[in-house]
Structures are given as structure tokens and as C-alpha cells.
């Protein structure tokens, strides 16, 4: 047989066997027969490399090594879900749905909320790409890792574009096996299946992902309506037929009381499942109502996630220690006897501020109740007063900085170290300066910033731009290679081109957030103009109040800060606004309050927001009488209805693009 034809035949056969084994759990051939066909396919691909496809069954074992993950902009934002924590929340959700639809009862689909990593797959016959959720607008291309999951189809019998979303997870057995291997190898164990799954999918070497025993459930056929499907339940059934692994633990519930009964049933069954769940997802089954029910800026109104009550455990509060943030904020933290909570070991928990500790009546030496808020963030709930001993120590807030020893100042409920040159603030300041919303220096995250600070390579922001002199020293550190240090140095060099608002936010001026930094950058155009602005002049800006105005003038009156800016200029950083201020002043959107709703086909919401802000618009998340303009994309919901009711100008995507240009 012609090699090409044989490769196609073997590929289809092996994919069918994969589906039977990993999705249906009903293999029709022996392992020996499967292995024989796989060996034949591998031999043909070795003899004819041009016939080897990245989606071939032979690639399920991985082998591709990448330098980095490409960014992918989602055609439709990957929204998160609003949360419900009790029956009252669910009944309130149901009432709002029924009120909008003007019906007495609604059919819901109740599904398991898998504790894993959200992934989107796009197909045009073959798998085009697999992407992480990212920030909801932009994710990372992890196709080479997702294709190693043997239940994921590499192609489907549908040539039109299809997008389906789901959750990649690590089964409990896979986590147990992986941790045994890591323990034998002397490697740190994964705290829980969610962390293990996320870490596996973000491996640059796909062989590692392939070895981790991952699986996936697919639960949302994004463009199902393009195929004439009205009901979410029908969309899941079609996904089944196309070869996707959907979770059989789902049920159509007629009314919210059936949903509540379903949740009670699976609260009991939760420990018996082969995978971790952290709740139940409830969706309106009739997708034709989704547009009418609408969306908030982050969540659809036709779905909600019921979160299981957090697991509570008791452990001992052995000490209270303090950390210093980049603004000098002092945060007390509980030191706890290590205890496992919701799948991971907890030894620390934030205690927020002095008033929080006093209101809880916490004392060092107490036994305390610990839980994870949303199954993620450890928190101290209360002391166990019946177990309080005579040796507990009353709490007293410190009055000097734990790092530099300067006196602390209380502002509202928080304490601050106001010493601008406190060493602890310097590390936090470096981390903030390099962060995504500031200078976006990829590779200079928290751990690296701390490592370089402790090594003496970076003691101030200026030192970041002199880091190349330590290149040889860095390469000698564990985990660093030529490629990684070159990538970091390139990212540092690239950051010099950022617009003024990025560096302004990165400087960590008290009260100056990312949005305010953009307002100031657009207004003044150049750092020198801003530095010379008086408090009175700053107060004329609608987004600037007395506290912010005083903070800005105080910052620019400090000689040390002026020297810092001078040094950064000497190293080539841009301190001008990269935006057309002339165009902004003459733009249709200049000075207008705008709201984005629905999905734009040409760009994501983040990009559209930046375009509007760059021409002087203020973008908000809700429609009110103060709104001047609503830009409505596909699937615009209640915001559009409200805008029309209030007589607010509504622009479609074509009109928006014409005006923004």
C-alpha cells in the first residue's frame, strides 16, 4: 500500500482505539494489537519524515521542546463564573433568571466543577490549537502538551470551525503515582491535583506533560448555535458523538429545587469520584436565552458555580510575623503548625491588620480553625477558646519596621513603614516594577527578583538595566542557562520602549494605579511636565483627588526620586506617552464615558479598552445615566437593553472601528 494511504489508515484506526480505551473505557483490541499498529506507524514515519504530523498518534508520547509558549487571543472571551455558597444564593440566581425570562420554572444542567486547568480547543476538522484561559482575553498555545492527553481527539468529523472548552485535570491515581515517583527522586511533592495539572500543561518539554497521566472533560461547545443546537444538553451530546470526553455525572434539573437536591447528592459522592471537584456548575439549558440573560464584564448571567463549603481544620498558632509590601504596608501573618487543608499543607495565613487580630481575639499559642477561602487562600477563622491554655501570649502590634527599624505610621486600619529606602520595600518594588501591568519584564518574577537582590545583582530599579554586567555570575546559578539569561536581558532591553504610563505605574508612587498612570500620561505627555505640575493643577483632573495630588507632588519633590528618574533616562528608558494626544483631543470618544458589551470579532475587550483610553475615553463596566456611549458586539446582553432604555448612544463594531480610527 502507498505509505501515505497507510499512514492515514493507521492514524484513523489508532485514534478509534484511543477513543474506545480512554473515552468509552471499552477497548475492542488487545494492548499487543494496539502496540503492533503503533510500531508500524512509527516505522513508516521514520522512513518518510514528510508524512509525520504533529497530530499523529505517535506524538501522544510528547517530544516537542519549546523555548516559550505563543500567545493566543481568544475569539470569544473565556469568562469566569459567579459563585453561590448556599441554597439562598442559588434560589436568588434562579429568581433573577425567571424574572428576566418571565417564566415560572427553568431547566438547568448541573455538572461537576472539575478542579483543574481551563483549556479551549479549536478545530477545523483537525485540531488547530489548544489554549489556556490566561486572563480571559489572551491565553497560551499549549497544543503540543494537550495533544499528549490520549482522550483528546486530534481530528473530528466536522470541517466547519468548532470551539470547545473544558478542564484538563490530573486523576487522583495519577497524582498518587506521580508523588511516589517524586518522593523516590527526592523532588518536592505536588500539593494537589490542580497544581499538578497546571504545572504539567505549562511544561516546555511535552514529554513531561505526556508522562503525567493527565485527562480532560469538555463541557462547553462555544459555537453550538452555529450548528443549529438550541440546548446545552444537546450540545454536550453532540460533543460526545464527535469523540470528546464529557463528564457523565451531569443531569438536567427541572427547577432550582432539583438542582439543590443534585448538589446534596454529590456533596456525599464527592470523595468517591476519581478526580477532584470543588463545586457544581449550574447552567440554563436553553442557550437561546443566553443573549437575553446577558453578561457582566467577567461572568455570564446564565450560569453559576456552587462552591462546596471550605474544609475546616484545627491547628496551633505558633507565632505572628510581619511582611513589608512595596508601599510600606505592614501585614501580620500567622505561623501555624503545618496542617493539610483542601489538598495542600498550610503553614502560613495572612492576618490582614491589627484590628482583624483583635476582633478575632487571637493570641499566640491558641489553637485556631483554618480553612481555605474558595478552596484556595488559607485563612484563620477563629480561636478554639475551649482549648486555650494559660501559656498563650496576648497580641500587641509592633511599632517599628521589622526590616529597617523605622517607626511605623497607622493610616486607617493599616500600618506603614514610610522609609522610602527600606530594604524590604526595595524587593517588593523591584517585583512590582517588572510586573505585567508595569514594565512587563518577562522572566523577572518574584523568585528571580529575590534571588538577584540577595546575590547583590539588583539593589534598585536602576540596577535592572545594568544586569548584563552580571551575566557570567548568573549563568553559574542553579537553573540558569545561556538561553534563559539572554531572554531575560532581551526582555529588559525591550521594556525601555514602554509608554510613560507603564514606567509611571512601575515606580510605585502611592495611590497611582495602572489606570491613573494612563490618565496622567495622556494628560501630560512627558514625565517632565508631570513633575512640574502643582497640587492645584493636578486637582483639576477629574480622576485626581487631594490624597493622590499630595502623593504625586511629595514623590517628585524628593531629590532621591528625581535622581532615580535621571538615572533611568540615562539608561535609555522612554518617559513619553506613546499615544496621539492631538488625536485624543479631537477624537469622538475624548472625554466620554464608554461601556463595552458583547464580543468584538476584530479584537479582545482589553485591546478595545486600551484603544478607547488612548483617545481620552473613560471605560467603565456598567451602564448608567452618566454613560455616553455603549459599544455592542456579538451576544450583547442586558447592558445593551439598559442603554437603549436610557436613550444612550449605541455603536456596533463597524461604527466603533470607523470612529476610533
C-alpha positions in Angstrom: 0.0 0.0 0.0 1.1 3.6 -0.7 2.9 4.9 2.5 0.7 8.0 2.7 -2.5 6.0 2.4 -1.3 3.5 5.0 -0.4 6.4 7.4 -3.9 7.8 7.1 -5.5 4.3 7.6 -3.3 3.6 10.7 -4.0 7.1 12.1 -7.7 6.6 11.9 -7.6 3.1 13.4 -5.4 4.1 16.3 -7.5 7.2 17.0 -10.6 5.0 17.1 -8.8 2.6 19.5 -7.8 5.6 21.7 -11.4 6.8 21.8 -12.6 3.3 22.8 -10.0 2.9 25.5 -9.7 6.4 27.0 -13.2 7.8 26.5 -15.5 4.9 26.4 -13.4 2.7 28.7 -14.3 -0.2 26.4 -11.3 -1.4 24.2 -12.1 -3.6 21.3 -8.5 -4.8 20.7 -5.7 -6.1 22.9 -2.7 -4.0 24.0 -0.5 -6.1 21.9 -2.5 -5.4 18.7 -2.5 -1.7 19.5 1.2 -1.7 20.1 1.8 -3.6 16.8 -0.1 -0.9 14.8 1.7 1.9 16.6 5.1 0.4 15.9 4.1 0.1 12.2 3.1 3.8 12.1 6.3 4.8 13.8 8.4 2.9 11.3 6.6 4.5 8.3 7.0 8.0 9.7 10.7 7.3 10.4 11.2 6.2 6.8 9.0 9.0 5.4 9.5 12.0 7.8 7.4 14.2 5.5 4.4 12.1 6.4 4.8 12.8 10.2 2.2 15.1 11.6 2.3 17.0 14.9 -1.2 15.4 15.5 -0.1 11.9 14.8 -0.9 9.2 17.4 2.8 8.7 17.7 3.1 12.2 19.2 0.9 11.3 22.2 4.2 10.5 24.0 5.5 14.0 23.5 8.9 15.0 22.4 8.5 18.6 21.3 10.6 21.1 23.3 9.7 24.8 23.1 11.5 28.0 24.1 8.3 29.6 25.2 4.5 29.5 24.6 3.0 31.6 21.9 0.2 34.0 22.9 -3.3 33.3 21.5 -6.1 35.9 21.6 -9.5 34.2 22.2 -12.1 34.9 19.6 -14.6 34.9 22.4 -13.5 35.8 25.9 -13.2 32.9 28.4 -15.3 34.3 31.2 -15.3 33.1 34.8 -18.4 32.1 36.7 -20.1 33.9 39.6 -20.2 31.9 42.8 -23.0 30.6 45.0 -22.2 29.4 48.5 -25.6 28.3 49.8 -29.2 27.4 48.9 -30.3 31.1 49.3 -27.7 32.1 46.7 -29.0 29.5 44.3 -32.6 30.5 44.8 -31.7 34.1 44.2 -29.9 33.2 41.0 -33.0 31.2 39.9 -35.3 34.1 40.7 -33.3 36.6 38.6 -33.4 34.1 35.7 -37.1 33.6 35.9 -37.8 37.3 36.3 -35.9 38.1 33.1 -37.4 35.3 31.1 -40.9 35.8 32.7 -41.4 32.1 33.3 -42.4 30.0 36.4 -39.6 27.4 36.1 -36.3 26.9 34.3 -34.5 23.7 33.2 -30.9 23.7 34.3 -27.9 21.5 33.5 -26.0 20.6 36.7 -22.4 19.4 36.1 -19.3 18.7 38.1 -16.9 21.6 38.7 -13.6 20.0 37.9 -10.6 21.2 39.9 -8.1 21.6 37.0 -6.9 24.0 34.3 -9.3 25.6 31.9 -8.5 24.9 28.2 -10.0 25.9 24.9 -9.7 23.7 21.8 -10.4 25.0 18.2 -10.9 22.5 15.4 -11.3 22.8 11.6 -11.5 19.0 11.1 -8.1 18.7 12.7 -7.1 20.3 16.0 -5.9 23.8 15.2 -4.7 24.8 18.6 -5.3 24.3 22.4 -5.0 27.4 24.5 -5.1 28.2 28.3 -7.6 30.7 29.7 -4.9 33.2 30.6 -6.5 36.5 31.5 -9.7 35.5 29.7 -8.8 37.5 26.6 -5.3 36.1 25.8 -4.0 32.6 26.6 -1.0 30.5 25.8 -0.7 27.9 23.0 -0.2 24.6 24.7 -1.2 22.3 21.8 1.9 20.2 22.0 1.1 19.3 25.6 -2.7 18.9 25.3 -2.3 16.5 22.3 -0.4 14.1 24.6 -3.7 13.6 26.5 -4.9 10.4 24.8 -8.6 11.2 25.3 -8.3 14.4 23.3 -9.2 13.9 19.6 -6.7 15.1 17.1 -9.4 15.4 14.5 -13.2 15.3 14.3 -15.7 14.6 11.6 -16.7 18.2 11.3 -14.9 20.6 8.8 -16.5 23.8 10.0 -14.7 25.7 12.8 -15.7 24.4 16.2 -14.5 25.7 19.6 -15.0 23.6 22.7 -13.8 24.4 26.3 -13.2 22.2 29.2 -10.9 21.3 32.1 -7.6 19.4 32.0 -7.1 17.6 35.3 -5.0 15.0 37.0 -6.9 12.0 38.3 -6.3 11.1 41.9 -4.5 7.9 41.0 -2.1 9.8 38.6 -1.3 12.3 41.4 -0.6 9.5 43.8 1.7 7.7 41.3 3.5 11.0 40.4 4.1 11.9 44.0 5.5 8.5 44.8 8.0 8.9 41.9 8.9 12.4 43.0 9.4 11.2 46.6 11.8 8.5 45.4 13.7 11.0 43.3 14.0 13.4 46.2 11.8 16.0 44.5 9.1 18.2 46.2 5.6 16.7 46.1 2.7 18.3 44.4 0.3 19.7 47.0 -2.9 18.9 45.0 -4.1 17.7 41.6 -4.9 21.2 40.4 -1.4 22.4 40.8 0.0 19.3 39.3 -2.2 19.6 36.2 -1.4 23.3 35.7 2.3 22.7 36.1 2.2 19.8 33.7 0.4 21.7 30.9 2.9 24.5 31.2 6.0 22.3 30.7 8.0 23.4 27.7 9.0 19.8 27.1 5.9 17.9 26.0 7.4 14.6 27.1 7.0 15.7 30.7 3.3 16.5 30.1 2.9 13.1 28.4 4.3 11.3 31.4 1.9 12.9 34.0 -1.2 10.8 33.3 -3.5 13.8 32.6 -7.1 13.6 31.4 -9.8 16.2 30.4 -13.5 16.7 30.4 -15.1 19.0 27.9 -18.2 20.9 29.0 -18.9 23.9 26.8 -19.5 23.8 23.0 -18.9 27.5 22.5 -20.4 28.0 19.0 -23.0 25.3 19.2 -25.7 27.6 17.9 -23.8 27.8 14.6 -24.8 24.2 14.2 -28.5 24.7 14.9 -28.3 23.5 18.5 -30.6 25.2 21.0 -30.0 23.3 24.2 -26.7 22.9 26.1 -27.6 19.3 26.9 -27.9 18.6 23.1 -24.5 20.4 22.6 -22.9 18.0 25.1 -24.5 15.0 23.4 -23.1 16.2 20.0 -19.6 16.6 21.6 -19.9 13.0 22.8 -20.7 11.8 19.3 -17.7 13.8 17.9 -15.4 11.9 20.2 -14.9 14.3 23.1 -14.8 13.1 26.6 -17.7 14.7 28.5 -18.5 14.1 32.2 -21.4 11.6 32.6 -22.0 12.9 36.1 -24.4 15.5 34.8 -28.2 15.9 35.0 -31.0 18.1 33.6 -32.8 19.5 36.6 -36.3 20.9 36.3 -36.2 23.9 38.6 -33.8 25.1 41.2 -35.1 22.6 43.9 -33.9 19.7 41.8 -30.5 21.5 41.5 -30.3 21.8 45.3 -31.1 18.0 45.6 -28.4 17.2 43.0 -25.9 19.2 45.0 -26.8 17.4 48.2 -26.3 14.1 46.4 -22.9 14.9 45.0 -21.7 16.5 48.2 -21.9 12.9 49.6 -20.5 11.3 46.5 -17.6 13.8 46.1 -15.0 11.7 48.0 -15.8 8.6 45.8 -15.0 10.4 42.5 -11.8 9.5 40.7 -10.9 13.2 40.3 -11.2 16.3 42.4 -14.2 18.7 42.2 -14.6 21.9 44.1 -18.3 22.5 43.3 -21.2 22.1 40.9 -21.8 24.3 37.8 -25.4 25.2 37.0 -26.2 26.4 33.5 -29.5 27.4 31.9 -30.1 24.6 29.4 -31.8 26.7 26.8 -29.0 28.5 25.0 -31.4 30.7 23.0 -32.0 32.7 26.2 -28.3 33.5 26.8 -28.3 36.8 25.0 -31.4 38.0 26.8 -30.0 36.9 30.2 -26.7 38.7 29.3 -23.3 39.0 30.8 -21.4 41.1 33.3 -17.8 42.2 32.4 -16.5 38.9 33.9 -19.3 36.4 34.1 -22.3 35.1 32.2 -25.7 35.6 33.9 -27.0 32.3 32.7 -24.6 30.2 34.8 -23.3 30.0 38.3 -20.8 27.8 40.3 -21.9 26.4 43.6 -18.8 26.2 45.7 -18.6 23.5 48.4 -18.2 24.8 51.9 -14.5 25.0 52.7 -13.0 22.3 54.8 -12.1 23.5 58.3 -9.3 22.0 60.4 -7.7 22.9 63.7 -4.0 23.7 64.2 -1.8 25.8 66.5 -0.9 29.4 66.0 2.8 29.3 67.0 3.8 32.9 66.1 2.8 36.1 64.3 5.4 37.6 61.9 5.3 40.6 59.7 6.0 41.3 56.0 6.6 44.7 54.3 4.9 45.4 51.0 6.2 47.7 48.2 4.2 50.7 49.6 5.5 50.0 53.1 2.3 48.3 54.2 2.9 46.0 57.2 1.0 42.8 57.1 0.8 40.4 60.1 0.9 36.7 59.2 0.1 33.6 61.2 2.8 31.0 61.6 0.9 27.7 62.0 1.9 24.1 62.9 1.7 22.5 59.4 -1.7 21.1 58.6 -3.3 19.7 55.4 -6.3 21.7 54.2 -8.2 21.0 51.0 -5.4 19.1 49.5 -2.3 21.1 50.4 -0.2 21.7 53.5 -0.7 25.1 55.2 1.9 26.8 57.4 1.1 30.5 56.9 -2.0 32.6 56.6 -2.4 36.4 56.4 -4.0 38.1 59.4 -4.6 41.3 57.4 -4.1 44.0 60.1 -4.1 44.8 63.8 -7.9 45.3 64.0 -8.5 41.9 62.4 -6.4 40.1 65.0 -8.1 42.0 67.9 -11.6 41.4 66.6 -10.9 37.6 66.4 -9.3 37.7 69.9 -6.3 35.7 68.6 -3.3 35.0 70.8 0.0 33.3 70.1 -0.3 29.7 71.4 -4.0 29.4 70.6 -5.5 26.5 68.7 -7.3 28.0 65.7 -9.7 27.0 63.0 -8.2 27.2 59.5 -9.9 26.9 56.1 -9.2 27.9 52.5 -11.3 30.8 51.2 -12.7 29.5 47.9 -10.6 26.3 48.4 -7.5 28.4 47.6 -6.4 31.1 50.1 -5.7 29.9 53.7 -7.5 32.0 56.4 -7.8 31.9 60.1 -11.4 31.7 61.1 -11.5 31.8 64.9 -9.6 30.6 68.0 -10.8 27.5 69.8 -11.4 29.0 73.2 -12.2 25.7 74.9 -8.5 24.7 74.1 -6.9 28.0 75.2 -4.1 27.3 77.6 -2.6 29.5 80.3 0.6 30.0 78.3 -0.9 32.0 75.4 0.7 35.4 74.7 -1.6 38.5 74.3 -1.2 40.2 70.9 0.5 43.5 70.6 1.1 45.2 67.2 4.7 46.1 66.6 5.6 49.8 66.4 8.8 49.7 64.3 9.5 48.2 60.9 10.7 44.6 61.2 13.3 45.2 58.5 14.7 48.7 58.8 13.6 49.6 62.4 12.0 52.9 61.4 8.8 53.9 63.4 5.5 52.8 61.8 2.6 55.1 61.0 -1.0 54.0 61.2 -3.2 55.1 58.3 -6.8 54.0 58.6 -6.6 50.3 59.6 -3.2 49.6 58.2 0.4 50.3 59.5 3.1 51.6 57.1 6.8 51.9 57.1 7.3 55.3 55.4 11.1 54.9 55.0 11.5 55.0 51.2 14.7 53.2 51.3 13.7 50.2 53.5 15.3 47.1 52.1 12.1 45.0 52.2 10.3 47.7 50.2 13.0 47.6 47.6 12.5 43.9 46.8 8.7 44.4 46.6 9.3 47.5 44.5 11.5 45.5 42.1 8.8 42.8 41.7 6.2 45.5 41.1 8.3 47.4 38.6 8.9 44.2 36.5 5.2 43.0 36.7 2.9 42.6 33.7 0.9 45.8 34.3 4.0 47.8 34.8 7.2 47.2 32.7 6.2 43.7 31.8 9.7 42.2 32.0 9.1 38.5 31.4 11.4 36.3 33.4 11.9 38.8 36.2 9.3 37.4 38.6 9.1 37.3 42.3 11.6 34.4 42.9 14.1 35.8 40.4 13.9 39.3 41.8 14.5 38.0 45.3 17.4 35.8 44.1 19.1 38.7 42.3 18.6 41.0 45.2 20.1 38.5 47.7 23.0 37.9 45.3 23.6 41.7 45.1 23.0 42.0 41.4 19.9 44.2 41.7 19.5 46.6 44.7 17.4 49.2 42.9 15.3 49.7 39.8 18.2 51.2 38.0 20.3 48.1 38.6 17.8 46.1 36.4 19.2 47.9 33.4 22.8 47.2 34.4 22.1 43.4 34.9 24.2 42.4 31.8 27.4 43.0 33.7 26.5 40.0 35.9 25.8 37.7 33.0 28.5 35.2 33.8 27.7 35.2 37.5 24.0 34.5 36.8 24.8 31.6 34.4 26.7 29.9 37.3 23.5 29.9 39.4 21.3 26.8 39.5 18.6 26.8 36.9 20.2 29.4 34.6 21.4 28.8 31.1 22.6 30.9 28.1 19.1 30.9 26.6 17.3 31.9 29.7 19.6 34.8 30.7 19.6 36.0 27.0 15.8 36.0 27.0 15.7 38.0 30.3 18.2 40.6 29.0 16.2 41.0 25.8 13.0 41.5 27.8 14.8 44.1 29.9 16.0 45.9 26.8 12.6 45.8 25.2 11.0 47.3 28.3 12.8 50.6 27.7 10.4 51.2 24.8 7.3 51.2 27.0 5.0 54.1 27.1 5.1 56.6 30.0 2.1 55.1 31.9 4.0 51.8 32.3 7.1 53.3 33.9 4.9 55.7 35.9 2.9 52.8 37.4 6.1 50.8 37.9 7.7 53.5 40.0 5.3 52.5 42.8 4.0 56.0 43.6 1.5 55.7 46.4 -2.1 55.9 45.1 -1.1 55.7 41.5 -2.7 52.6 39.9 -2.4 51.4 36.3 -5.5 53.3 35.2 -4.5 56.6 36.9 -1.0 56.3 35.4 -2.5 56.2 32.0 -4.7 59.2 32.7 -1.7 61.2 33.9 0.5 60.0 31.0 -2.1 61.1 28.4 -2.7 64.4 30.1 0.9 65.5 30.5 2.6 63.5 27.7 6.0 63.6 29.3 7.4 62.9 32.7 8.9 66.4 33.0 5.6 68.1 32.5 4.1 65.9 35.3 7.0 66.5 37.6 6.4 70.3 37.3 2.6 70.1 38.0 1.3 71.7 41.2 -1.2 70.1 43.5 -3.8 72.7 42.3 -3.2 71.8 38.7 -3.4 68.1 39.4 -6.7 68.6 41.2 -8.3 69.9 38.0 -8.1 66.4 36.6 -11.4 64.6 37.2 -9.7 61.3 38.3 -7.3 63.0 40.8 -8.3 63.8 44.4 -6.4 65.5 47.2 -4.7 62.4 48.5 -3.4 61.4 45.1 -2.3 65.0 44.3 -0.3 65.3 47.5 1.3 61.8 46.9 2.4 62.9 43.5 3.9 66.2 44.5 5.6 64.6 47.5 7.2 61.9 45.3 8.5 64.4 42.8 9.8 66.8 45.5 12.1 64.0 46.9 15.6 64.5 45.5 16.2 60.8 45.6 13.3 60.1 43.3 14.4 62.7 40.9 17.9 61.1 40.8 16.2 57.8 40.1 14.3 59.1 37.1 17.5 60.8 35.8 19.4 57.5 36.1 16.7 55.7 34.2 16.7 58.3 31.5 20.5 57.8 31.1 19.9 54.1 30.6 17.5 54.8 27.7 14.1 54.4 29.2 11.3 56.2 27.4 9.4 58.7 29.6 7.0 60.0 26.9 3.4 58.9 26.3 3.2 56.6 23.2 -0.2 57.8 22.1 -1.5 60.5 19.9 -2.6 63.2 22.4 -3.6 65.5 19.5 -5.8 62.7 18.1 -7.1 62.1 21.6 -8.2 65.7 22.0 -10.1 65.6 18.6 -11.5 62.1 18.9 -15.2 61.4 19.1 -14.5 59.4 22.3 -12.4 62.1 24.0 -13.9 62.8 27.5 -16.7 60.3 27.0 -17.6 57.5 29.4 -17.9 54.3 27.4 -19.1 50.7 28.1 -18.1 47.6 26.2 -20.6 44.7 26.0 -20.7 41.5 24.0 -17.8 40.1 21.9 -15.9 42.1 19.2 -14.7 39.9 16.3 -11.7 42.1 15.5 -10.2 42.4 19.0 -10.5 41.4 22.6 -12.0 43.6 25.3 -8.6 44.5 26.7 -7.4 45.8 23.4 -10.6 47.8 22.8 -10.3 49.3 26.3 -6.8 50.4 25.6 -7.8 51.9 22.2 -10.6 53.9 23.9 -8.4 55.0 26.8 -5.7 56.1 24.4 -8.1 58.6 22.8 -9.2 60.0 26.0 -12.3 57.9 26.9 -13.1 56.5 30.3 -14.2 52.9 30.2 -16.5 51.5 32.9 -18.1 48.2 33.5 -21.8 49.2 34.0 -24.3 51.3 32.1 -25.8 54.4 34.0 -27.2 57.8 33.2 -23.5 59.0 33.2 -22.7 56.7 30.3 -22.2 58.5 27.0 -21.7 55.6 24.7 -22.1 51.8 24.6 -20.1 49.7 22.1 -22.1 46.5 21.4 -20.5 43.4 20.0 -22.0 39.9 19.4 -24.1 38.5 22.2 -24.5 41.9 23.9 -26.9 41.4 26.7 -28.6 43.4 29.4 -26.2 46.3 29.1 -27.4 46.9 25.6 -31.0 46.7 26.8 -30.4 49.2 29.5 -28.6 51.6 27.2 -31.5 51.5 24.7 -33.9 52.1 27.6 -31.9 55.2 28.7 -31.5 56.5 25.2 -27.7 56.2 25.3 -25.8 56.2 22.0 -25.1 52.6 20.9 -22.4 51.8 18.4 -21.9 48.5 16.6 -18.4 47.1 15.9 -18.2 48.6 12.4 -19.2 52.1 13.7 -16.8 51.8 16.6 -13.8 50.9 14.4 -14.6 53.8 12.0 -14.7 56.3 14.8 -11.7 55.0 16.7 -9.6 55.3 13.5 
